[in-house]
Amino acid sequence: IYEVRVVDQIYSKKVNIFFEWYKIGKATRSQQIAQFDSTYTEQIPEIIKKIRKETGLTVRTNIYD
């Protein structure tokens, strides 16, 4: 299973994007693929939509749009 995870780290004022993959019953593996500073926070919902459209991957996030 492949996913993209978008995490808003409010205390460090960073937004991290991770590519994650795993098999059911196995540990999740994760690789950071991007990091943005807090000036991009408002653009994150649009970035998430674009990732979904371009890749077809599931995008999980702790940011509520």
Backbone atoms as SQL, in Angstrom:
CREATE TABLE atoms (id INTEGER PRIMARY KEY, chain TEXT, resi INTEGER, resn TEXT, atom TEXT, x REAL, y REAL, z REAL);
INSERT INTO atoms VALUES
  (1, 'A', 1, 'ILE', 'N', 0.862, -1.170, 0.000),
  (2, 'A', 1, 'ILE', 'CA', 0.000, 0.000, 0.000),
  (3, 'A', 1, 'ILE', 'C', 0.905, 1.228, 0.000),
  (4, 'A', 2, 'TYR', 'N', 0.580, 2.182, -0.865),
  (5, 'A', 2, 'TYR', 'CA', 1.362, 3.412, -0.979),
  (6, 'A', 2, 'TYR', 'C', 0.489, 4.604, -0.623),
  (7, 'A', 3, 'GLU', 'N', 1.045, 5.542, 0.111),
  (8, 'A', 3, 'GLU', 'CA', 0.316, 6.741, 0.538),
  (9, 'A', 3, 'GLU', 'C', 1.261, 7.925, 0.604),
  (10, 'A', 4, 'VAL', 'N', 0.664, 9.100, 0.624),
  (11, 'A', 4, 'VAL', 'CA', 1.392, 10.328, 0.918),
  (12, 'A', 4, 'VAL', 'C', 0.792, 10.884, 2.197),
  (13, 'A', 5, 'ARG', 'N', 1.631, 11.310, 3.124),
  (14, 'A', 5, 'ARG', 'CA', 1.158, 11.883, 4.384),
  (15, 'A', 5, 'ARG', 'C', 1.667, 13.319, 4.476),
  (16, 'A', 6, 'VAL', 'N', 0.743, 14.235, 4.762),
  (17, 'A', 6, 'VAL', 'CA', 1.071, 15.647, 4.927),
  (18, 'A', 6, 'VAL', 'C', 0.874, 15.984, 6.398),
  (19, 'A', 7, 'VAL', 'N', 1.926, 16.473, 7.044),
  (20, 'A', 7, 'VAL', 'CA', 1.893, 16.711, 8.481),
  (21, 'A', 7, 'VAL', 'C', 2.235, 18.173, 8.767),
  (22, 'A', 8, 'ASP', 'N', 1.306, 18.853, 9.417),
  (23, 'A', 8, 'ASP', 'CA', 1.533, 20.236, 9.839),
  (24, 'A', 8, 'ASP', 'C', 2.106, 20.196, 11.246),
  (25, 'A', 9, 'GLN', 'N', 3.361, 20.574, 11.376),
  (26, 'A', 9, 'GLN', 'CA', 4.011, 20.601, 12.685),
  (27, 'A', 9, 'GLN', 'C', 3.901, 22.030, 13.212),
  (28, 'A', 10, 'ILE', 'N', 2.831, 22.272, 13.957),
  (29, 'A', 10, 'ILE', 'CA', 2.503, 23.639, 14.358),
  (30, 'A', 10, 'ILE', 'C', 3.546, 24.266, 15.270),
  (31, 'A', 11, 'TYR', 'N', 4.235, 23.480, 16.062),
  (32, 'A', 11, 'TYR', 'CA', 5.210, 24.055, 16.993),
  (33, 'A', 11, 'TYR', 'C', 6.511, 24.441, 16.302),
  (34, 'A', 12, 'SER', 'N', 6.906, 23.673, 15.286),
  (35, 'A', 12, 'SER', 'CA', 8.122, 24.010, 14.543),
  (36, 'A', 12, 'SER', 'C', 7.826, 24.891, 13.327),
  (37, 'A', 13, 'LYS', 'N', 6.522, 25.123, 13.080),
  (38, 'A', 13, 'LYS', 'CA', 6.072, 25.951, 11.958),
  (39, 'A', 13, 'LYS', 'C', 6.584, 25.416, 10.618),
  (40, 'A', 14, 'LYS', 'N', 6.465, 24.096, 10.458),
  (41, 'A', 14, 'LYS', 'CA', 6.859, 23.418, 9.227),
  (42, 'A', 14, 'LYS', 'C', 5.731, 22.500, 8.779),
  (43, 'A', 15, 'VAL', 'N', 5.671, 22.264, 7.487),
  (44, 'A', 15, 'VAL', 'CA', 4.772, 21.272, 6.923),
  (45, 'A', 15, 'VAL', 'C', 5.649, 20.255, 6.206),
  (46, 'A', 16, 'ASN', 'N', 5.546, 19.001, 6.591),
  (47, 'A', 16, 'ASN', 'CA', 6.341, 17.925, 6.004),
  (48, 'A', 16, 'ASN', 'C', 5.461, 17.029, 5.154),
  (49, 'A', 17, 'ILE', 'N', 6.014, 16.550, 4.048),
  (50, 'A', 17, 'ILE', 'CA', 5.317, 15.605, 3.188),
  (51, 'A', 17, 'ILE', 'C', 6.162, 14.339, 3.138),
  (52, 'A', 18, 'PHE', 'N', 5.509, 13.202, 3.416),
  (53, 'A', 18, 'PHE', 'CA', 6.170, 11.910, 3.450),
  (54, 'A', 18, 'PHE', 'C', 5.537, 10.965, 2.437),
  (55, 'A', 19, 'PHE', 'N', 6.359, 10.134, 1.809),
  (56, 'A', 19, 'PHE', 'CA', 5.877, 9.013, 1.018),
  (57, 'A', 19, 'PHE', 'C', 5.959, 7.806, 1.926),
  (58, 'A', 20, 'GLU', 'N', 4.850, 7.063, 2.075),
  (59, 'A', 20, 'GLU', 'CA', 4.820, 5.908, 2.976),
  (60, 'A', 20, 'GLU', 'C', 4.378, 4.671, 2.222),
  (61, 'A', 21, 'TRP', 'N', 4.950, 3.534, 2.590),
  (62, 'A', 21, 'TRP', 'CA', 4.564, 2.274, 1.979),
  (63, 'A', 21, 'TRP', 'C', 4.622, 1.171, 3.015),
  (64, 'A', 22, 'TYR', 'N', 3.746, 0.187, 2.828),
  (65, 'A', 22, 'TYR', 'CA', 3.703, -0.925, 3.778),
  (66, 'A', 22, 'TYR', 'C', 2.896, -2.079, 3.210),
  (67, 'A', 23, 'LYS', 'N', 3.114, -3.231, 3.791),
  (68, 'A', 23, 'LYS', 'CA', 2.289, -4.408, 3.527),
  (69, 'A', 23, 'LYS', 'C', 1.430, -4.616, 4.756),
  (70, 'A', 24, 'ILE', 'N', 0.230, -5.096, 4.551),
  (71, 'A', 24, 'ILE', 'CA', -0.666, -5.360, 5.676),
  (72, 'A', 24, 'ILE', 'C', 0.010, -6.339, 6.634),
  (73, 'A', 25, 'GLY', 'N', 0.030, -5.976, 7.910),
  (74, 'A', 25, 'GLY', 'CA', 0.664, -6.797, 8.930),
  (75, 'A', 25, 'GLY', 'C', 2.141, -6.504, 9.126),
  (76, 'A', 26, 'LYS', 'N', 2.673, -5.580, 8.343),
  (77, 'A', 26, 'LYS', 'CA', 4.090, -5.219, 8.447),
  (78, 'A', 26, 'LYS', 'C', 4.213, -3.753, 8.856),
  (79, 'A', 27, 'ALA', 'N', 5.389, -3.363, 9.298),
  (80, 'A', 27, 'ALA', 'CA', 5.630, -1.981, 9.718),
  (81, 'A', 27, 'ALA', 'C', 5.602, -1.028, 8.519),
  (82, 'A', 28, 'THR', 'N', 5.122, 0.172, 8.771),
  (83, 'A', 28, 'THR', 'CA', 5.103, 1.214, 7.748),
  (84, 'A', 28, 'THR', 'C', 6.499, 1.783, 7.576),
  (85, 'A', 29, 'ARG', 'N', 6.884, 1.989, 6.323),
  (86, 'A', 29, 'ARG', 'CA', 8.156, 2.656, 6.022),
  (87, 'A', 29, 'ARG', 'C', 7.818, 4.034, 5.498),
  (88, 'A', 30, 'SER', 'N', 8.626, 5.010, 5.837),
  (89, 'A', 30, 'SER', 'CA', 8.319, 6.390, 5.515),
  (90, 'A', 30, 'SER', 'C', 9.578, 7.125, 5.080),
  (91, 'A', 31, 'GLN', 'N', 9.430, 7.965, 4.043),
  (92, 'A', 31, 'GLN', 'CA', 10.546, 8.767, 3.554),
  (93, 'A', 31, 'GLN', 'C', 10.053, 10.196, 3.340),
  (94, 'A', 32, 'GLN', 'N', 10.687, 11.151, 3.981),
  (95, 'A', 32, 'GLN', 'CA', 10.309, 12.551, 3.784),
  (96, 'A', 32, 'GLN', 'C', 10.677, 12.960, 2.368),
  (97, 'A', 33, 'ILE', 'N', 9.713, 13.573, 1.652),
  (98, 'A', 33, 'ILE', 'CA', 9.971, 13.990, 0.273),
  (99, 'A', 33, 'ILE', 'C', 9.914, 15.499, 0.092),
  (100, 'A', 34, 'ALA', 'N', 9.379, 16.218, 1.072),
  (101, 'A', 34, 'ALA', 'CA', 9.335, 17.685, 0.974),
  (102, 'A', 34, 'ALA', 'C', 9.108, 18.285, 2.346),
  (103, 'A', 35, 'GLN', 'N', 9.522, 19.547, 2.479),
  (104, 'A', 35, 'GLN', 'CA', 9.274, 20.297, 3.706),
  (105, 'A', 35, 'GLN', 'C', 9.052, 21.761, 3.316),
  (106, 'A', 36, 'PHE', 'N', 8.002, 22.340, 3.884),
  (107, 'A', 36, 'PHE', 'CA', 7.664, 23.730, 3.619),
  (108, 'A', 36, 'PHE', 'C', 7.639, 24.497, 4.931),
  (109, 'A', 37, 'ASP', 'N', 7.914, 25.791, 4.879),
  (110, 'A', 37, 'ASP', 'CA', 7.754, 26.584, 6.093),
  (111, 'A', 37, 'ASP', 'C', 6.307, 27.057, 6.194),
  (112, 'A', 38, 'SER', 'N', 5.982, 27.698, 7.274),
  (113, 'A', 38, 'SER', 'CA', 4.584, 28.049, 7.570),
  (114, 'A', 38, 'SER', 'C', 3.968, 29.018, 6.571),
  (115, 'A', 39, 'THR', 'N', 4.759, 29.663, 5.737),
  (116, 'A', 39, 'THR', 'CA', 4.180, 30.572, 4.739),
  (117, 'A', 39, 'THR', 'C', 3.362, 29.823, 3.694),
  (118, 'A', 40, 'TYR', 'N', 3.553, 28.507, 3.571),
  (119, 'A', 40, 'TYR', 'CA', 2.812, 27.694, 2.603),
  (120, 'A', 40, 'TYR', 'C', 1.558, 27.057, 3.185),
  (121, 'A', 41, 'THR', 'N', 1.291, 27.252, 4.465),
  (122, 'A', 41, 'THR', 'CA', 0.182, 26.565, 5.127),
  (123, 'A', 41, 'THR', 'C', -1.140, 26.763, 4.397),
  (124, 'A', 42, 'GLU', 'N', -1.422, 27.957, 3.940),
  (125, 'A', 42, 'GLU', 'CA', -2.690, 28.223, 3.246),
  (126, 'A', 42, 'GLU', 'C', -2.779, 27.499, 1.903),
  (127, 'A', 43, 'GLN', 'N', -1.658, 27.159, 1.297),
  (128, 'A', 43, 'GLN', 'CA', -1.649, 26.488, -0.003),
  (129, 'A', 43, 'GLN', 'C', -1.708, 24.968, 0.109),
  (130, 'A', 44, 'ILE', 'N', -1.581, 24.442, 1.317),
  (131, 'A', 44, 'ILE', 'CA', -1.524, 22.996, 1.508),
  (132, 'A', 44, 'ILE', 'C', -2.768, 22.271, 0.979),
  (133, 'A', 45, 'PRO', 'N', -3.998, 22.750, 1.218),
  (134, 'A', 45, 'PRO', 'CA', -5.154, 22.023, 0.658),
  (135, 'A', 45, 'PRO', 'C', -5.088, 21.888, -0.872),
  (136, 'A', 46, 'GLU', 'N', -4.609, 22.900, -1.557),
  (137, 'A', 46, 'GLU', 'CA', -4.473, 22.820, -3.007),
  (138, 'A', 46, 'GLU', 'C', -3.358, 21.851, -3.411),
  (139, 'A', 47, 'ILE', 'N', -2.275, 21.843, -2.652),
  (140, 'A', 47, 'ILE', 'CA', -1.185, 20.901, -2.910),
  (141, 'A', 47, 'ILE', 'C', -1.679, 19.467, -2.732),
  (142, 'A', 48, 'ILE', 'N', -2.468, 19.218, -1.695),
  (143, 'A', 48, 'ILE', 'CA', -3.029, 17.887, -1.448),
  (144, 'A', 48, 'ILE', 'C', -3.907, 17.461, -2.615),
  (145, 'A', 49, 'LYS', 'N', -4.772, 18.343, -3.083),
  (146, 'A', 49, 'LYS', 'CA', -5.640, 18.021, -4.223),
  (147, 'A', 49, 'LYS', 'C', -4.820, 17.681, -5.461),
  (148, 'A', 50, 'LYS', 'N', -3.751, 18.431, -5.698),
  (149, 'A', 50, 'LYS', 'CA', -2.908, 18.186, -6.862),
  (150, 'A', 50, 'LYS', 'C', -2.192, 16.845, -6.751),
  (151, 'A', 51, 'ILE', 'N', -1.687, 16.504, -5.559),
  (152, 'A', 51, 'ILE', 'CA', -1.034, 15.206, -5.366),
  (153, 'A', 51, 'ILE', 'C', -2.017, 14.086, -5.658),
  (154, 'A', 52, 'ARG', 'N', -3.238, 14.186, -5.120),
  (155, 'A', 52, 'ARG', 'CA', -4.268, 13.159, -5.371),
  (156, 'A', 52, 'ARG', 'C', -4.554, 13.017, -6.855),
  (157, 'A', 53, 'LYS', 'N', -4.721, 14.135, -7.541),
  (158, 'A', 53, 'LYS', 'CA', -5.068, 14.111, -8.961),
  (159, 'A', 53, 'LYS', 'C', -3.930, 13.556, -9.809),
  (160, 'A', 54, 'GLU', 'N', -2.703, 14.012, -9.552),
  (161, 'A', 54, 'GLU', 'CA', -1.557, 13.631, -10.383),
  (162, 'A', 54, 'GLU', 'C', -1.091, 12.194, -10.147),
  (163, 'A', 55, 'THR', 'N', -1.208, 11.698, -8.911),
  (164, 'A', 55, 'THR', 'CA', -0.656, 10.382, -8.586),
  (165, 'A', 55, 'THR', 'C', -1.703, 9.311, -8.359),
  (166, 'A', 56, 'GLY', 'N', -2.907, 9.709, -7.971),
  (167, 'A', 56, 'GLY', 'CA', -3.930, 8.728, -7.624),
  (168, 'A', 56, 'GLY', 'C', -3.701, 8.081, -6.263),
  (169, 'A', 57, 'LEU', 'N', -2.712, 8.577, -5.514),
  (170, 'A', 57, 'LEU', 'CA', -2.411, 8.007, -4.205),
  (171, 'A', 57, 'LEU', 'C', -3.333, 8.570, -3.132),
  (172, 'A', 58, 'THR', 'N', -3.516, 7.800, -2.078),
  (173, 'A', 58, 'THR', 'CA', -4.212, 8.276, -0.900),
  (174, 'A', 58, 'THR', 'C', -3.333, 9.312, -0.219),
  (175, 'A', 59, 'VAL', 'N', -3.938, 10.425, 0.188),
  (176, 'A', 59, 'VAL', 'CA', -3.205, 11.460, 0.906),
  (177, 'A', 59, 'VAL', 'C', -3.845, 11.595, 2.281),
  (178, 'A', 60, 'ARG', 'N', -3.077, 11.335, 3.320),
  (179, 'A', 60, 'ARG', 'CA', -3.556, 11.481, 4.694),
  (180, 'A', 60, 'ARG', 'C', -2.921, 12.718, 5.284),
  (181, 'A', 61, 'THR', 'N', -3.655, 13.384, 6.171),
  (182, 'A', 61, 'THR', 'CA', -3.145, 14.616, 6.728),
  (183, 'A', 61, 'THR', 'C', -3.743, 14.893, 8.099),
  (184, 'A', 62, 'ASN', 'N', -3.059, 15.735, 8.873),
  (185, 'A', 62, 'ASN', 'CA', -3.625, 16.228, 10.115),
  (186, 'A', 62, 'ASN', 'C', -4.124, 17.674, 9.921),
  (187, 'A', 63, 'ILE', 'N', -4.137, 18.117, 8.670),
  (188, 'A', 63, 'ILE', 'CA', -4.620, 19.452, 8.326),
  (189, 'A', 63, 'ILE', 'C', -6.055, 19.313, 7.825),
  (190, 'A', 64, 'TYR', 'N', -6.938, 20.082, 8.370),
  (191, 'A', 64, 'TYR', 'CA', -8.351, 19.969, 8.010),
  (192, 'A', 64, 'TYR', 'C', -8.726, 21.093, 7.072),
  (193, 'A', 65, 'ASP', 'N', -9.101, 20.711, 5.828),
  (194, 'A', 65, 'ASP', 'CA', -9.492, 21.714, 4.854),
  (195, 'A', 65, 'ASP', 'C', -10.984, 21.769, 4.673);
